[in-house]
Amino acid sequence: MTASLYIDGSKSCGKTILSFGLIQKFKEENIKASYFKPFSMGFRDKSGRIVDSDVIAMREALGLENTPEELSPVVQCVCGMIFQDLDSHAAEMKILKTYKLIKSFNDIVLIEGSKLSERYKLRADRISALLNSKVILTIKYSENLIVESAIHYRDLFINDKTGFMGIIINSVPVDKIKEVKKLVIPALRRLGIHVYGVIPQKMELIPTIKDVAEGLNATILTGKGGLDRFIGDFLVANMKSEAGLVYWFKRSLNQTMMRGGDKTELILDSMEANLSAIIMCGDSHPTDKIMNKAYEMMIPILSTSFDEFTTMVHIGKVTDIITPTFLQEKSEIIKQMIEEHVNWKGILNKIFDELE
């Protein structure tokens, strides 16, 4: 009988990387393990399919044989204009059909949650019951309300007290680790909530401009020496558009449209502000002055055919993107992270003991 673990959490909490690391560890124990994401958000690829980059990355990095449609049966376009018109029952049937196919060849399936499921009135408690899965909630430290989030989630399983196993606290600043272990974990324990891991923040797992370029399938015009920079501030530029400059502040998650003035001079001035990259959209091309300065400063200039709005939508996804190359290159770091900071053996034992 196949076991399954449903890993849930808010956007950008690290569910995909955690799933990847656990699958690696399980495979080292000669356990056949696979990945499944019932609901996902994606972009239309060149063939016209709507695909989730996380699903593609997991499929390629883990060498999974199932198609993207089998690994994630209900996919919606991030633009909101293209969607699968399914009711809750139809979505359940579609998920069950592909899930049965995947689990028939594996000992355990790691299931990644998505907030999209709520659009179909299928919360985590209902999906986990549908797929007979144990559930772990991943909480990113920056959410601050760790205990409150864990209590709220636990209460979803009021009618299935054995379904919810506990939580993993992810991306904890190194200087906050002791505080979490001394104050937060005991508080959760008193509430009957088990903590299976406290994972420190790892700079090595922050995406780089190289990952952004891969995620956007962009052409690199110059600045290849700066591709290993961590994601910081972007400038989205379109030399053809009247309102062709958009700052993307990653840290503040805010966008500000810049209007007026000479675009070349505005871009040149912006390059002094320690930009990570410039993205030229709409197939526009920077001037020679911009290219020369970017070359001197090793600021990558990426070119994409998307318009400004679509580029910003993509960046919103790409700044959190997981690519096949990223997973493959960071594979050992991720595996070591799981070994050192997650009680993966306890997770396995709990799942299989209750399965018997």
C-alpha positions as CSV (number, residue, x, y, z in Angstrom):
1,M,0.0,0.0,0.0
2,T,1.4,3.4,-1.0
3,A,1.9,6.1,1.6
4,S,1.5,9.8,0.9
5,L,2.6,13.0,2.6
6,Y,0.8,16.3,1.9
7,I,3.1,19.3,2.3
8,D,1.2,22.5,2.6
9,G,1.9,26.1,3.4
10,S,1.7,29.7,2.1
11,K,3.3,30.9,-1.2
12,S,7.1,31.0,-1.1
13,C,7.4,29.0,2.2
14,G,9.7,26.4,0.6
15,K,7.3,23.5,-0.1
16,T,8.9,22.5,-3.4
17,I,12.5,22.5,-2.1
18,L,11.4,20.6,1.0
19,S,9.6,18.0,-1.2
20,F,12.7,17.7,-3.4
21,G,14.9,17.1,-0.4
22,L,12.7,14.6,1.3
23,I,12.3,12.6,-1.9
24,Q,16.1,12.5,-2.2
25,K,16.4,11.2,1.3
26,F,13.7,8.6,0.8
27,K,15.3,7.4,-2.4
28,E,18.6,6.9,-0.5
29,E,16.7,4.5,1.7
30,N,15.6,2.5,-1.3
31,I,12.1,3.8,-1.0
32,K,10.4,4.5,-4.3
33,A,9.2,8.1,-4.1
34,S,7.5,10.5,-6.4
35,Y,5.9,14.0,-6.5
36,F,2.4,15.2,-7.1
37,K,0.8,18.6,-7.2
38,P,-3.0,18.4,-7.5
39,F,-3.5,22.2,-8.2
40,S,-1.0,24.6,-9.7
41,M,-0.6,27.9,-11.4
42,G,1.4,28.1,-14.6
43,F,2.3,29.9,-17.8
44,R,1.5,29.0,-21.4
45,D,4.6,27.4,-23.0
46,K,5.7,27.4,-26.6
47,S,3.5,24.3,-27.4
48,G,0.4,26.0,-26.0
49,R,0.2,24.0,-22.7
50,I,-0.2,25.7,-19.4
51,V,2.6,24.4,-17.1
52,D,3.8,25.0,-13.6
53,S,7.5,25.7,-13.5
54,D,7.8,23.9,-10.1
55,V,6.3,20.8,-11.6
56,I,8.6,20.9,-14.6
57,A,11.6,21.5,-12.4
58,M,10.7,18.5,-10.1
59,R,10.0,16.3,-13.1
60,E,13.4,17.0,-14.7
61,A,15.5,17.1,-11.6
62,L,14.1,13.9,-10.2
63,G,13.9,12.1,-13.6
64,L,10.2,11.4,-13.2
65,E,8.5,9.6,-16.1
66,N,5.0,10.9,-15.6
67,T,3.9,13.8,-17.8
68,P,3.4,17.3,-16.4
69,E,-0.4,16.8,-16.8
70,E,-0.2,13.7,-14.7
71,L,2.0,15.3,-12.0
72,S,-0.4,18.3,-11.8
73,P,-3.8,17.6,-13.2
74,V,-5.6,20.9,-12.5
75,V,-3.5,23.9,-13.7
76,Q,-4.7,27.5,-14.1
77,C,-2.9,30.3,-15.9
78,V,-1.4,33.0,-13.7
79,C,-3.0,35.6,-15.9
80,G,-6.4,34.4,-14.9
81,M,-7.7,34.5,-18.4
82,I,-7.3,30.8,-19.2
83,F,-8.7,28.3,-16.8
84,Q,-10.1,24.8,-16.4
85,D,-13.8,25.2,-15.9
86,L,-14.3,22.4,-13.3
87,D,-16.6,22.1,-10.3
88,S,-15.3,20.5,-7.1
89,H,-16.5,17.0,-8.0
90,A,-14.9,17.1,-11.4
91,A,-11.6,18.4,-10.0
92,E,-11.6,15.6,-7.4
93,M,-12.2,12.9,-10.1
94,K,-9.4,14.3,-12.2
95,I,-7.0,14.4,-9.3
96,L,-7.9,10.9,-8.2
97,K,-7.4,9.5,-11.7
98,T,-3.9,10.7,-12.1
99,Y,-2.9,10.2,-8.5
100,K,-3.8,6.5,-8.7
101,L,-1.5,6.2,-11.7
102,I,1.4,7.8,-9.9
103,K,1.0,6.0,-6.6
104,S,0.8,2.5,-8.3
105,F,4.5,2.7,-9.1
106,N,5.8,4.1,-5.8
107,D,6.1,3.4,-2.0
108,I,5.4,7.0,-1.1
109,V,4.2,10.2,-2.9
110,L,5.0,13.7,-1.8
111,I,2.0,15.9,-2.5
112,E,2.6,19.7,-2.7
113,G,-0.3,21.9,-1.6
114,S,-1.5,25.1,-3.4
115,K,-3.9,27.9,-2.4
116,L,-5.6,27.3,-5.8
117,S,-7.4,24.3,-4.2
118,E,-9.5,26.7,-2.2
119,R,-11.0,28.0,-5.5
120,Y,-12.6,24.6,-5.8
121,K,-13.6,24.5,-2.2
122,L,-11.0,21.8,-1.6
123,R,-9.1,22.7,1.5
124,A,-6.1,20.7,2.8
125,D,-8.3,18.6,5.1
126,R,-10.5,17.5,2.2
127,I,-7.7,16.8,-0.2
128,S,-5.7,14.8,2.4
129,A,-8.8,12.7,3.1
130,L,-9.4,12.2,-0.6
131,L,-5.8,11.0,-1.1
132,N,-5.5,9.3,2.3
133,S,-2.5,11.5,3.1
134,K,-0.7,12.6,6.3
135,V,-0.2,16.4,6.4
136,I,2.7,18.6,7.4
137,L,2.5,22.4,7.3
138,T,5.5,24.4,6.3
139,I,5.7,27.8,7.9
140,K,8.3,30.4,6.8
141,Y,9.8,32.3,9.8
142,S,9.0,35.7,8.2
143,E,5.3,35.0,8.6
144,N,6.0,35.9,12.3
145,L,2.8,34.4,13.6
146,I,4.1,30.8,13.8
147,V,2.1,29.6,16.7
148,E,-1.1,31.2,15.5
149,S,-0.7,29.8,11.9
150,A,-0.1,26.3,13.3
151,I,-3.2,26.5,15.6
152,H,-5.4,27.7,12.7
153,Y,-4.2,25.0,10.4
154,R,-4.5,22.3,13.1
155,D,-8.1,23.2,13.6
156,L,-8.9,22.4,10.0
157,F,-8.5,18.8,11.0
158,I,-10.9,18.9,13.9
159,N,-12.7,15.9,12.4
160,D,-9.5,14.0,11.5
161,K,-7.1,14.4,14.3
162,T,-4.7,11.8,12.9
163,G,-4.3,13.5,9.5
164,F,-2.3,16.5,10.7
165,M,1.2,15.4,11.8
166,G,2.8,18.7,12.6
167,I,4.9,21.5,11.2
168,I,8.3,22.4,9.8
169,I,9.5,26.0,10.4
170,N,11.5,27.1,7.4
171,S,14.0,29.8,6.6
172,V,14.8,30.9,10.1
173,P,17.5,33.6,10.5
174,V,20.5,32.1,12.2
175,D,20.3,34.6,15.1
176,K,16.6,33.5,15.7
177,I,17.2,29.7,15.9
178,K,17.8,29.6,19.7
179,E,14.7,31.8,20.2
180,V,12.5,29.4,18.1
181,K,13.8,26.3,19.9
182,K,13.6,27.8,23.4
183,L,10.2,29.7,23.1
184,V,8.2,28.6,20.0
185,I,8.7,24.9,20.0
186,P,7.7,24.4,23.7
187,A,4.6,26.6,23.1
188,L,3.6,24.4,20.2
189,R,4.3,21.2,22.2
190,R,2.0,22.4,24.9
191,L,-0.7,22.8,22.2
192,G,-0.1,19.3,20.9
193,I,1.6,20.4,17.7
194,H,4.7,18.5,16.8
195,V,7.7,20.3,15.1
196,Y,9.5,18.1,12.6
197,G,12.2,20.6,11.7
198,V,13.6,24.1,12.2
199,I,15.5,25.0,9.0
200,P,18.0,27.9,9.0
201,Q,17.9,30.5,6.3
202,K,20.3,29.5,3.5
203,M,21.7,32.2,1.2
204,E,22.8,29.5,-1.2
205,L,19.1,28.7,-1.9
206,I,18.2,32.3,-2.9
207,P,17.7,32.3,-6.7
208,T,20.2,34.2,-8.9
209,I,19.9,36.3,-12.0
210,K,20.9,33.1,-13.9
211,D,17.8,31.4,-12.5
212,V,15.7,34.4,-13.6
213,A,17.1,34.3,-17.1
214,E,16.3,30.5,-17.3
215,G,12.8,31.0,-15.9
216,L,12.0,33.7,-18.4
217,N,13.7,31.9,-21.2
218,A,15.4,35.3,-21.8
219,T,18.3,36.2,-24.1
220,I,21.3,37.6,-22.3
221,L,22.5,40.7,-24.1
222,T,25.4,41.5,-21.8
223,G,26.6,41.2,-18.2
224,K,27.1,37.5,-18.1
225,G,29.7,38.0,-15.4
226,G,26.9,39.2,-13.1
227,L,24.5,36.2,-13.6
228,D,25.5,34.7,-10.2
229,R,24.2,37.7,-8.3
230,F,21.4,37.1,-5.9
231,I,18.0,38.6,-6.8
232,G,17.8,42.2,-5.8
233,D,16.3,45.2,-7.6
234,F,15.2,44.9,-11.2
235,L,14.5,47.5,-13.9
236,V,12.0,46.4,-16.5
237,A,12.4,48.6,-19.5
238,N,10.8,49.0,-22.9
239,M,12.4,51.5,-25.2
240,K,9.4,51.4,-27.5
241,S,6.8,52.3,-24.9
242,E,5.8,55.8,-23.8
243,A,5.6,54.5,-20.2
244,G,8.4,52.1,-20.6
245,L,10.2,51.9,-17.2
246,V,9.1,49.9,-14.2
247,Y,11.1,49.4,-11.1
248,W,10.6,46.0,-9.4
249,F,11.6,46.3,-5.8
250,K,12.1,42.7,-4.6
251,R,12.6,43.5,-1.0
252,S,9.5,45.7,-0.7
253,L,7.4,43.8,-3.2
254,N,6.3,47.1,-4.7
255,Q,6.2,48.4,-8.2
256,T,6.4,52.0,-9.2
257,M,5.8,53.3,-12.8
258,M,8.3,56.0,-13.9
259,R,7.0,58.4,-16.5
260,G,8.5,61.3,-18.3
261,G,12.1,62.2,-19.0
262,D,14.6,60.6,-21.3
263,K,14.5,56.8,-21.0
264,T,18.2,56.3,-21.7
265,E,19.2,58.8,-19.0
266,L,16.7,57.3,-16.5
267,I,18.1,53.8,-17.1
268,L,21.7,55.1,-16.8
269,D,20.9,56.8,-13.5
270,S,19.1,53.7,-12.2
271,M,22.2,51.6,-12.9
272,E,24.1,53.6,-10.2
273,A,21.6,52.2,-7.7
274,N,23.1,48.7,-7.5
275,L,20.6,47.1,-9.8
276,S,20.8,43.3,-10.1
277,A,19.6,43.2,-13.7
278,I,17.8,45.1,-16.4
279,I,15.0,43.3,-18.3
280,M,14.2,44.6,-21.8
281,C,10.7,43.6,-22.8
282,G,8.6,43.8,-26.0
283,D,11.7,42.8,-28.0
284,S,13.1,46.3,-27.5
285,H,16.8,46.9,-27.4
286,P,18.9,49.2,-25.2
287,T,21.0,52.0,-26.6
288,D,24.8,51.6,-27.0
289,K,25.3,53.8,-24.0
290,I,23.2,51.5,-21.8
291,M,24.9,48.4,-23.2
292,N,28.4,49.8,-22.6
293,K,27.7,50.9,-19.1
294,A,26.0,47.5,-18.2
295,Y,29.1,45.8,-19.7
296,E,31.4,47.9,-17.5
297,M,29.3,47.3,-14.4
298,M,28.6,43.7,-15.1
299,I,24.9,44.3,-14.9
300,P,23.1,41.6,-16.9
301,I,20.6,42.8,-19.5
302,L,18.0,40.2,-20.3
303,S,15.7,40.4,-23.4
304,T,12.2,39.0,-23.6
305,S,9.4,39.3,-26.1
306,F,6.7,39.8,-23.3
307,D,5.1,43.2,-22.9
308,E,5.7,45.1,-19.6
309,F,2.6,43.8,-17.8
310,T,3.2,40.2,-18.7
311,T,6.9,40.6,-17.9
312,M,6.0,41.8,-14.4
313,V,3.6,38.9,-13.9
314,H,6.4,36.6,-14.9
315,I,8.9,38.3,-12.6
316,G,6.4,37.8,-9.8
317,K,6.6,34.1,-10.4
318,V,10.3,34.0,-11.4
319,T,11.6,35.6,-8.2
320,D,10.3,32.6,-6.4
321,I,10.9,30.2,-9.3
322,I,12.4,26.7,-9.0
323,T,14.2,25.6,-12.2
324,P,15.6,22.1,-13.1
325,T,19.1,23.6,-13.1
326,F,18.6,25.2,-9.7
327,L,17.5,21.9,-8.1
328,Q,20.3,19.9,-9.8
329,E,23.0,22.4,-8.8
330,K,21.7,22.8,-5.3
331,S,20.9,19.1,-4.8
332,E,23.6,18.4,-2.2
333,I,22.9,21.5,-0.3
334,I,19.2,20.7,-0.1
335,K,19.9,17.1,0.9
336,Q,22.3,18.2,3.6
337,M,19.7,20.7,4.9
338,I,17.1,17.9,5.3
339,E,19.6,15.6,6.9
340,E,20.7,18.2,9.5
341,H,17.5,20.1,10.3
342,V,14.5,17.9,9.5
343,N,13.5,14.7,11.4
344,W,12.9,12.9,8.1
345,K,13.2,9.5,9.8
346,G,10.5,10.4,12.3
347,I,8.3,11.5,9.4
348,L,8.8,8.2,7.6
349,N,8.2,6.1,10.7
350,K,5.0,8.0,11.5
351,I,3.6,7.6,8.0
352,F,4.4,3.9,7.6
353,D,3.5,2.9,11.1
354,E,0.0,4.3,10.8
355,L,-0.3,2.9,7.3
356,E,0.0,-0.7,8.6
